[in-house]
Amino acid sequence: MAKFKCNLKKYRQLSNLTQEELGQIVNVRRETIQRLEAGKYNPSLKLAIDISRAVRTPIEDIFIFD
């Protein structure tokens, strides 16, 4: 299985968003954002797109599979 790396925290902070704020924008709980940032949760394609749009960063810069 491919190794998953998530750069979400970096781009979320560059967008001046808290985990709670980003969660509200993309309609998930703060805990989901926390798990994504820890690399413990693989997002659905829809969630990845929503997050990418919210932080104005390409998906492939945020979510990386080695």
PyMOL Python script that loads the backbone (N, CA, C, O; Angstrom):
from pymol import cmd

cmd.read_pdbstr("""\
ATOM      1  N   MET A   1       0.836  -1.182   0.000  1.00  0.00           N
ATOM      2  CA  MET A   1       0.000   0.000   0.000  1.00  0.00           C
ATOM      3  C   MET A   1       0.884   1.249   0.000  1.00  0.00           C
ATOM      4  O   MET A   1       1.916   1.282   0.669  1.00  0.00           O
ATOM      5  N   ALA A   2       0.482   2.261  -0.741  1.00  0.00           N
ATOM      6  CA  ALA A   2       1.254   3.502  -0.847  1.00  0.00           C
ATOM      7  C   ALA A   2       1.284   4.244   0.484  1.00  0.00           C
ATOM      8  O   ALA A   2       0.307   4.253   1.233  1.00  0.00           O
ATOM      9  N   LYS A   3       2.413   4.857   0.756  1.00  0.00           N
ATOM     10  CA  LYS A   3       2.553   5.650   1.976  1.00  0.00           C
ATOM     11  C   LYS A   3       1.930   7.026   1.738  1.00  0.00           C
ATOM     12  O   LYS A   3       2.131   7.636   0.688  1.00  0.00           O
ATOM     13  N   PHE A   4       1.182   7.499   2.715  1.00  0.00           N
ATOM     14  CA  PHE A   4       0.430   8.736   2.607  1.00  0.00           C
ATOM     15  C   PHE A   4       1.102   9.839   3.411  1.00  0.00           C
ATOM     16  O   PHE A   4       1.426   9.653   4.584  1.00  0.00           O
ATOM     17  N   LYS A   5       1.307  10.981   2.780  1.00  0.00           N
ATOM     18  CA  LYS A   5       1.853  12.149   3.464  1.00  0.00           C
ATOM     19  C   LYS A   5       0.892  13.311   3.227  1.00  0.00           C
ATOM     20  O   LYS A   5       0.393  13.503   2.118  1.00  0.00           O
ATOM     21  N   CYS A   6       0.643  14.070   4.271  1.00  0.00           N
ATOM     22  CA  CYS A   6      -0.297  15.175   4.170  1.00  0.00           C
ATOM     23  C   CYS A   6       0.368  16.475   4.602  1.00  0.00           C
ATOM     24  O   CYS A   6       0.876  16.575   5.719  1.00  0.00           O
ATOM     25  N   ASN A   7       0.366  17.459   3.728  1.00  0.00           N
ATOM     26  CA  ASN A   7       0.923  18.781   4.019  1.00  0.00           C
ATOM     27  C   ASN A   7      -0.161  19.788   4.370  1.00  0.00           C
ATOM     28  O   ASN A   7       0.051  20.996   4.262  1.00  0.00           O
ATOM     29  N   LEU A   8      -1.308  19.301   4.783  1.00  0.00           N
ATOM     30  CA  LEU A   8      -2.449  20.174   5.028  1.00  0.00           C
ATOM     31  C   LEU A   8      -2.167  21.236   6.082  1.00  0.00           C
ATOM     32  O   LEU A   8      -2.541  22.395   5.904  1.00  0.00           O
ATOM     33  N   LYS A   9      -1.518  20.860   7.169  1.00  0.00           N
ATOM     34  CA  LYS A   9      -1.286  21.818   8.251  1.00  0.00           C
ATOM     35  C   LYS A   9      -0.553  23.056   7.737  1.00  0.00           C
ATOM     36  O   LYS A   9      -0.916  24.181   8.078  1.00  0.00           O
ATOM     37  N   LYS A  10       0.462  22.851   6.929  1.00  0.00           N
ATOM     38  CA  LYS A  10       1.243  23.959   6.358  1.00  0.00           C
ATOM     39  C   LYS A  10       0.348  24.909   5.563  1.00  0.00           C
ATOM     40  O   LYS A  10       0.385  26.122   5.766  1.00  0.00           O
ATOM     41  N   TYR A  11      -0.448  24.354   4.663  1.00  0.00           N
ATOM     42  CA  TYR A  11      -1.280  25.188   3.802  1.00  0.00           C
ATOM     43  C   TYR A  11      -2.471  25.788   4.548  1.00  0.00           C
ATOM     44  O   TYR A  11      -2.932  26.880   4.214  1.00  0.00           O
ATOM     45  N   ARG A  12      -2.966  25.073   5.554  1.00  0.00           N
ATOM     46  CA  ARG A  12      -4.045  25.618   6.382  1.00  0.00           C
ATOM     47  C   ARG A  12      -3.537  26.835   7.152  1.00  0.00           C
ATOM     48  O   ARG A  12      -4.216  27.860   7.224  1.00  0.00           O
ATOM     49  N   GLN A  13      -2.350  26.717   7.723  1.00  0.00           N
ATOM     50  CA  GLN A  13      -1.781  27.830   8.475  1.00  0.00           C
ATOM     51  C   GLN A  13      -1.449  29.010   7.561  1.00  0.00           C
ATOM     52  O   GLN A  13      -1.633  30.163   7.951  1.00  0.00           O
ATOM     53  N   LEU A  14      -0.961  28.733   6.348  1.00  0.00           N
ATOM     54  CA  LEU A  14      -0.693  29.810   5.393  1.00  0.00           C
ATOM     55  C   LEU A  14      -1.974  30.546   5.007  1.00  0.00           C
ATOM     56  O   LEU A  14      -1.941  31.721   4.642  1.00  0.00           O
ATOM     57  N   SER A  15      -3.093  29.846   5.090  1.00  0.00           N
ATOM     58  CA  SER A  15      -4.398  30.449   4.788  1.00  0.00           C
ATOM     59  C   SER A  15      -5.025  31.091   6.019  1.00  0.00           C
ATOM     60  O   SER A  15      -6.150  31.587   5.961  1.00  0.00           O
ATOM     61  N   ASN A  16      -4.299  31.081   7.131  1.00  0.00           N
ATOM     62  CA  ASN A  16      -4.781  31.665   8.395  1.00  0.00           C
ATOM     63  C   ASN A  16      -6.110  31.060   8.844  1.00  0.00           C
ATOM     64  O   ASN A  16      -7.021  31.775   9.263  1.00  0.00           O
ATOM     65  N   LEU A  17      -6.206  29.743   8.752  1.00  0.00           N
ATOM     66  CA  LEU A  17      -7.408  29.035   9.181  1.00  0.00           C
ATOM     67  C   LEU A  17      -7.070  28.112  10.342  1.00  0.00           C
ATOM     68  O   LEU A  17      -6.007  27.492  10.360  1.00  0.00           O
ATOM     69  N   THR A  18      -7.972  28.021  11.306  1.00  0.00           N
ATOM     70  CA  THR A  18      -7.836  27.017  12.354  1.00  0.00           C
ATOM     71  C   THR A  18      -8.404  25.706  11.826  1.00  0.00           C
ATOM     72  O   THR A  18      -9.061  25.681  10.785  1.00  0.00           O
ATOM     73  N   GLN A  19      -8.148  24.621  12.547  1.00  0.00           N
ATOM     74  CA  GLN A  19      -8.738  23.342  12.162  1.00  0.00           C
ATOM     75  C   GLN A  19     -10.255  23.435  12.185  1.00  0.00           C
ATOM     76  O   GLN A  19     -10.929  22.895  11.308  1.00  0.00           O
ATOM     77  N   GLU A  20     -10.788  24.114  13.178  1.00  0.00           N
ATOM     78  CA  GLU A  20     -12.236  24.279  13.306  1.00  0.00           C
ATOM     79  C   GLU A  20     -12.807  25.048  12.112  1.00  0.00           C
ATOM     80  O   GLU A  20     -13.820  24.647  11.539  1.00  0.00           O
ATOM     81  N   GLU A  21     -12.158  26.147  11.741  1.00  0.00           N
ATOM     82  CA  GLU A  21     -12.638  26.963  10.616  1.00  0.00           C
ATOM     83  C   GLU A  21     -12.607  26.183   9.310  1.00  0.00           C
ATOM     84  O   GLU A  21     -13.561  26.229   8.532  1.00  0.00           O
ATOM     85  N   LEU A  22     -11.512  25.468   9.067  1.00  0.00           N
ATOM     86  CA  LEU A  22     -11.426  24.679   7.834  1.00  0.00           C
ATOM     87  C   LEU A  22     -12.481  23.584   7.834  1.00  0.00           C
ATOM     88  O   LEU A  22     -13.106  23.317   6.808  1.00  0.00           O
ATOM     89  N   GLY A  23     -12.677  22.958   8.975  1.00  0.00           N
ATOM     90  CA  GLY A  23     -13.711  21.938   9.072  1.00  0.00           C
ATOM     91  C   GLY A  23     -15.091  22.480   8.734  1.00  0.00           C
ATOM     92  O   GLY A  23     -15.870  21.823   8.043  1.00  0.00           O
ATOM     93  N   GLN A  24     -15.392  23.676   9.219  1.00  0.00           N
ATOM     94  CA  GLN A  24     -16.685  24.296   8.904  1.00  0.00           C
ATOM     95  C   GLN A  24     -16.808  24.590   7.415  1.00  0.00           C
ATOM     96  O   GLN A  24     -17.878  24.396   6.837  1.00  0.00           O
ATOM     97  N   ILE A  25     -15.745  25.050   6.792  1.00  0.00           N
ATOM     98  CA  ILE A  25     -15.778  25.374   5.363  1.00  0.00           C
ATOM     99  C   ILE A  25     -16.059  24.131   4.523  1.00  0.00           C
ATOM    100  O   ILE A  25     -16.834  24.181   3.568  1.00  0.00           O
ATOM    101  N   VAL A  26     -15.417  23.006   4.890  1.00  0.00           N
ATOM    102  CA  VAL A  26     -15.550  21.784   4.084  1.00  0.00           C
ATOM    103  C   VAL A  26     -16.554  20.783   4.675  1.00  0.00           C
ATOM    104  O   VAL A  26     -16.659  19.650   4.206  1.00  0.00           O
ATOM    105  N   ASN A  27     -17.283  21.213   5.702  1.00  0.00           N
ATOM    106  CA  ASN A  27     -18.362  20.411   6.301  1.00  0.00           C
ATOM    107  C   ASN A  27     -17.905  19.095   6.921  1.00  0.00           C
ATOM    108  O   ASN A  27     -18.524  18.050   6.719  1.00  0.00           O
ATOM    109  N   VAL A  28     -16.804  19.162   7.685  1.00  0.00           N
ATOM    110  CA  VAL A  28     -16.377  18.014   8.481  1.00  0.00           C
ATOM    111  C   VAL A  28     -16.041  18.502   9.890  1.00  0.00           C
ATOM    112  O   VAL A  28     -15.936  19.705  10.126  1.00  0.00           O
ATOM    113  N   ARG A  29     -15.875  17.578  10.808  1.00  0.00           N
ATOM    114  CA  ARG A  29     -15.519  17.945  12.180  1.00  0.00           C
ATOM    115  C   ARG A  29     -14.047  18.318  12.271  1.00  0.00           C
ATOM    116  O   ARG A  29     -13.241  17.918  11.432  1.00  0.00           O
ATOM    117  N   ARG A  30     -13.709  19.082  13.290  1.00  0.00           N
ATOM    118  CA  ARG A  30     -12.316  19.466  13.526  1.00  0.00           C
ATOM    119  C   ARG A  30     -11.436  18.230  13.670  1.00  0.00           C
ATOM    120  O   ARG A  30     -10.288  18.229  13.227  1.00  0.00           O
ATOM    121  N   GLU A  31     -11.966  17.188  14.282  1.00  0.00           N
ATOM    122  CA  GLU A  31     -11.211  15.949  14.477  1.00  0.00           C
ATOM    123  C   GLU A  31     -10.804  15.317  13.145  1.00  0.00           C
ATOM    124  O   GLU A  31      -9.743  14.701  13.049  1.00  0.00           O
ATOM    125  N   THR A  32     -11.629  15.464  12.138  1.00  0.00           N
ATOM    126  CA  THR A  32     -11.292  14.940  10.815  1.00  0.00           C
ATOM    127  C   THR A  32     -10.091  15.686  10.247  1.00  0.00           C
ATOM    128  O   THR A  32      -9.186  15.069   9.684  1.00  0.00           O
ATOM    129  N   ILE A  33     -10.079  16.998  10.389  1.00  0.00           N
ATOM    130  CA  ILE A  33      -8.942  17.805   9.931  1.00  0.00           C
ATOM    131  C   ILE A  33      -7.693  17.402  10.717  1.00  0.00           C
ATOM    132  O   ILE A  33      -6.610  17.277  10.147  1.00  0.00           O
ATOM    133  N   GLN A  34      -7.848  17.202  12.011  1.00  0.00           N
ATOM    134  CA  GLN A  34      -6.728  16.793  12.860  1.00  0.00           C
ATOM    135  C   GLN A  34      -6.154  15.450  12.393  1.00  0.00           C
ATOM    136  O   GLN A  34      -4.936  15.295  12.306  1.00  0.00           O
ATOM    137  N   ARG A  35      -7.011  14.495  12.098  1.00  0.00           N
ATOM    138  CA  ARG A  35      -6.562  13.172  11.639  1.00  0.00           C
ATOM    139  C   ARG A  35      -5.911  13.258  10.263  1.00  0.00           C
ATOM    140  O   ARG A  35      -4.937  12.554   9.997  1.00  0.00           O
ATOM    141  N   LEU A  36      -6.430  14.099   9.398  1.00  0.00           N
ATOM    142  CA  LEU A  36      -5.806  14.304   8.089  1.00  0.00           C
ATOM    143  C   LEU A  36      -4.389  14.840   8.246  1.00  0.00           C
ATOM    144  O   LEU A  36      -3.450  14.344   7.623  1.00  0.00           O
ATOM    145  N   GLU A  37      -4.250  15.852   9.080  1.00  0.00           N
ATOM    146  CA  GLU A  37      -2.940  16.472   9.283  1.00  0.00           C
ATOM    147  C   GLU A  37      -1.936  15.495   9.887  1.00  0.00           C
ATOM    148  O   GLU A  37      -0.736  15.609   9.639  1.00  0.00           O
ATOM    149  N   ALA A  38      -2.413  14.548  10.668  1.00  0.00           N
ATOM    150  CA  ALA A  38      -1.539  13.544  11.273  1.00  0.00           C
ATOM    151  C   ALA A  38      -1.250  12.382  10.323  1.00  0.00           C
ATOM    152  O   ALA A  38      -0.474  11.486  10.652  1.00  0.00           O
ATOM    153  N   GLY A  39      -1.878  12.398   9.140  1.00  0.00           N
ATOM    154  CA  GLY A  39      -1.681  11.323   8.172  1.00  0.00           C
ATOM    155  C   GLY A  39      -2.373  10.033   8.566  1.00  0.00           C
ATOM    156  O   GLY A  39      -1.976   8.955   8.126  1.00  0.00           O
ATOM    157  N   LYS A  40      -3.412  10.136   9.399  1.00  0.00           N
ATOM    158  CA  LYS A  40      -4.123   8.960   9.880  1.00  0.00           C
ATOM    159  C   LYS A  40      -5.466   8.744   9.179  1.00  0.00           C
ATOM    160  O   LYS A  40      -6.234   7.860   9.559  1.00  0.00           O
ATOM    161  N   TYR A  41      -5.739   9.538   8.176  1.00  0.00           N
ATOM    162  CA  TYR A  41      -7.027   9.451   7.492  1.00  0.00           C
ATOM    163  C   TYR A  41      -6.826   9.827   6.025  1.00  0.00           C
ATOM    164  O   TYR A  41      -6.254  10.873   5.720  1.00  0.00           O
ATOM    165  N   ASN A  42      -7.293   8.978   5.129  1.00  0.00           N
ATOM    166  CA  ASN A  42      -7.238   9.274   3.702  1.00  0.00           C
ATOM    167  C   ASN A  42      -8.565   9.922   3.297  1.00  0.00           C
ATOM    168  O   ASN A  42      -9.626   9.332   3.501  1.00  0.00           O
ATOM    169  N   PRO A  43      -8.514  11.122   2.730  1.00  0.00           N
ATOM    170  CA  PRO A  43      -9.754  11.809   2.391  1.00  0.00           C
ATOM    171  C   PRO A  43     -10.414  11.229   1.144  1.00  0.00           C
ATOM    172  O   PRO A  43      -9.756  10.643   0.285  1.00  0.00           O
ATOM    173  N   SER A  44     -11.719  11.406   1.068  1.00  0.00           N
ATOM    174  CA  SER A  44     -12.424  11.083  -0.172  1.00  0.00           C
ATOM    175  C   SER A  44     -11.989  12.099  -1.227  1.00  0.00           C
ATOM    176  O   SER A  44     -11.432  13.145  -0.893  1.00  0.00           O
ATOM    177  N   LEU A  45     -12.238  11.801  -2.465  1.00  0.00           N
ATOM    178  CA  LEU A  45     -11.882  12.730  -3.532  1.00  0.00           C
ATOM    179  C   LEU A  45     -12.613  14.055  -3.352  1.00  0.00           C
ATOM    180  O   LEU A  45     -12.020  15.117  -3.538  1.00  0.00           O
ATOM    181  N   LYS A  46     -13.894  14.003  -2.991  1.00  0.00           N
ATOM    182  CA  LYS A  46     -14.659  15.237  -2.791  1.00  0.00           C
ATOM    183  C   LYS A  46     -14.060  16.082  -1.672  1.00  0.00           C
ATOM    184  O   LYS A  46     -13.914  17.295  -1.820  1.00  0.00           O
ATOM    185  N   LEU A  47     -13.710  15.445  -0.550  1.00  0.00           N
ATOM    186  CA  LEU A  47     -13.129  16.180   0.563  1.00  0.00           C
ATOM    187  C   LEU A  47     -11.776  16.770   0.169  1.00  0.00           C
ATOM    188  O   LEU A  47     -11.476  17.911   0.519  1.00  0.00           O
ATOM    189  N   ALA A  48     -10.966  16.013  -0.547  1.00  0.00           N
ATOM    190  CA  ALA A  48      -9.658  16.518  -0.987  1.00  0.00           C
ATOM    191  C   ALA A  48      -9.829  17.744  -1.887  1.00  0.00           C
ATOM    192  O   ALA A  48      -9.082  18.715  -1.762  1.00  0.00           O
ATOM    193  N   ILE A  49     -10.801  17.701  -2.783  1.00  0.00           N
ATOM    194  CA  ILE A  49     -11.064  18.841  -3.675  1.00  0.00           C
ATOM    195  C   ILE A  49     -11.554  20.037  -2.871  1.00  0.00           C
ATOM    196  O   ILE A  49     -11.096  21.159  -3.087  1.00  0.00           O
ATOM    197  N   ASP A  50     -12.479  19.808  -1.949  1.00  0.00           N
ATOM    198  CA  ASP A  50     -12.999  20.901  -1.120  1.00  0.00           C
ATOM    199  C   ASP A  50     -11.889  21.555  -0.301  1.00  0.00           C
ATOM    200  O   ASP A  50     -11.831  22.780  -0.199  1.00  0.00           O
ATOM    201  N   ILE A  51     -11.015  20.747   0.279  1.00  0.00           N
ATOM    202  CA  ILE A  51      -9.905  21.287   1.061  1.00  0.00           C
ATOM    203  C   ILE A  51      -8.950  22.061   0.159  1.00  0.00           C
ATOM    204  O   ILE A  51      -8.504  23.153   0.510  1.00  0.00           O
ATOM    205  N   SER A  52      -8.643  21.500  -0.987  1.00  0.00           N
ATOM    206  CA  SER A  52      -7.751  22.160  -1.937  1.00  0.00           C
ATOM    207  C   SER A  52      -8.280  23.544  -2.321  1.00  0.00           C
ATOM    208  O   SER A  52      -7.522  24.511  -2.389  1.00  0.00           O
ATOM    209  N   ARG A  53      -9.551  23.624  -2.563  1.00  0.00           N
ATOM    210  CA  ARG A  53     -10.163  24.912  -2.918  1.00  0.00           C
ATOM    211  C   ARG A  53     -10.150  25.870  -1.731  1.00  0.00           C
ATOM    212  O   ARG A  53      -9.916  27.066  -1.902  1.00  0.00           O
ATOM    213  N   ALA A  54     -10.400  25.352  -0.530  1.00  0.00           N
ATOM    214  CA  ALA A  54     -10.464  26.197   0.663  1.00  0.00           C
ATOM    215  C   ALA A  54      -9.119  26.839   0.980  1.00  0.00           C
ATOM    216  O   ALA A  54      -9.063  27.989   1.413  1.00  0.00           O
ATOM    217  N   VAL A  55      -8.038  26.095   0.763  1.00  0.00           N
ATOM    218  CA  VAL A  55      -6.706  26.637   1.067  1.00  0.00           C
ATOM    219  C   VAL A  55      -5.991  27.135  -0.193  1.00  0.00           C
ATOM    220  O   VAL A  55      -4.833  27.549  -0.137  1.00  0.00           O
ATOM    221  N   ARG A  56      -6.692  27.090  -1.320  1.00  0.00           N
ATOM    222  CA  ARG A  56      -6.184  27.599  -2.606  1.00  0.00           C
ATOM    223  C   ARG A  56      -4.814  27.014  -2.971  1.00  0.00           C
ATOM    224  O   ARG A  56      -3.867  27.732  -3.294  1.00  0.00           O
ATOM    225  N   THR A  57      -4.753  25.682  -2.904  1.00  0.00           N
ATOM    226  CA  THR A  57      -3.519  24.955  -3.182  1.00  0.00           C
ATOM    227  C   THR A  57      -3.870  23.692  -3.976  1.00  0.00           C
ATOM    228  O   THR A  57      -4.870  23.041  -3.673  1.00  0.00           O
ATOM    229  N   PRO A  58      -3.069  23.333  -4.983  1.00  0.00           N
ATOM    230  CA  PRO A  58      -3.348  22.103  -5.733  1.00  0.00           C
ATOM    231  C   PRO A  58      -3.370  20.863  -4.826  1.00  0.00           C
ATOM    232  O   PRO A  58      -2.577  20.750  -3.892  1.00  0.00           O
ATOM    233  N   ILE A  59      -4.274  19.959  -5.114  1.00  0.00           N
ATOM    234  CA  ILE A  59      -4.409  18.729  -4.336  1.00  0.00           C
ATOM    235  C   ILE A  59      -3.076  18.004  -4.208  1.00  0.00           C
ATOM    236  O   ILE A  59      -2.718  17.531  -3.130  1.00  0.00           O
ATOM    237  N   GLU A  60      -2.341  17.921  -5.322  1.00  0.00           N
ATOM    238  CA  GLU A  60      -1.097  17.149  -5.300  1.00  0.00           C
ATOM    239  C   GLU A  60      -0.008  17.775  -4.431  1.00  0.00           C
ATOM    240  O   GLU A  60       0.984  17.113  -4.125  1.00  0.00           O
ATOM    241  N   ASP A  61      -0.170  19.032  -4.030  1.00  0.00           N
ATOM    242  CA  ASP A  61       0.764  19.656  -3.092  1.00  0.00           C
ATOM    243  C   ASP A  61       0.374  19.368  -1.635  1.00  0.00           C
ATOM    244  O   ASP A  61       1.216  19.418  -0.739  1.00  0.00           O
ATOM    245  N   ILE A  62      -0.888  19.071  -1.416  1.00  0.00           N
ATOM    246  CA  ILE A  62      -1.392  18.830  -0.068  1.00  0.00           C
ATOM    247  C   ILE A  62      -1.310  17.346   0.296  1.00  0.00           C
ATOM    248  O   ILE A  62      -0.816  16.981   1.363  1.00  0.00           O
ATOM    249  N   PHE A  63      -1.800  16.507  -0.605  1.00  0.00           N
ATOM    250  CA  PHE A  63      -1.879  15.062  -0.341  1.00  0.00           C
ATOM    251  C   PHE A  63      -0.910  14.320  -1.256  1.00  0.00           C
ATOM    252  O   PHE A  63      -1.024  14.384  -2.480  1.00  0.00           O
ATOM    253  N   ILE A  64       0.040  13.619  -0.652  1.00  0.00           N
ATOM    254  CA  ILE A  64       1.089  12.957  -1.420  1.00  0.00           C
ATOM    255  C   ILE A  64       1.105  11.465  -1.084  1.00  0.00           C
ATOM    256  O   ILE A  64       1.153  11.079   0.084  1.00  0.00           O
ATOM    257  N   PHE A  65       1.064  10.642  -2.121  1.00  0.00           N
ATOM    258  CA  PHE A  65       1.187   9.201  -1.960  1.00  0.00           C
ATOM    259  C   PHE A  65       2.502   8.780  -2.599  1.00  0.00           C
ATOM    260  O   PHE A  65       2.711   8.973  -3.797  1.00  0.00           O
ATOM    261  N   ASP A  66       3.392   8.199  -1.788  1.00  0.00           N
ATOM    262  CA  ASP A  66       4.684   7.728  -2.299  1.00  0.00           C
ATOM    263  C   ASP A  66       4.533   6.369  -2.945  1.00  0.00           C
ATOM    264  O   ASP A  66       5.512   5.805  -3.434  1.00  0.00           O
TER     265      ASP A  66
END
""", "prot")
cmd.dss("prot")
cmd.show_as("cartoon", "prot")
cmd.util.cbc("prot")
cmd.orient("prot")
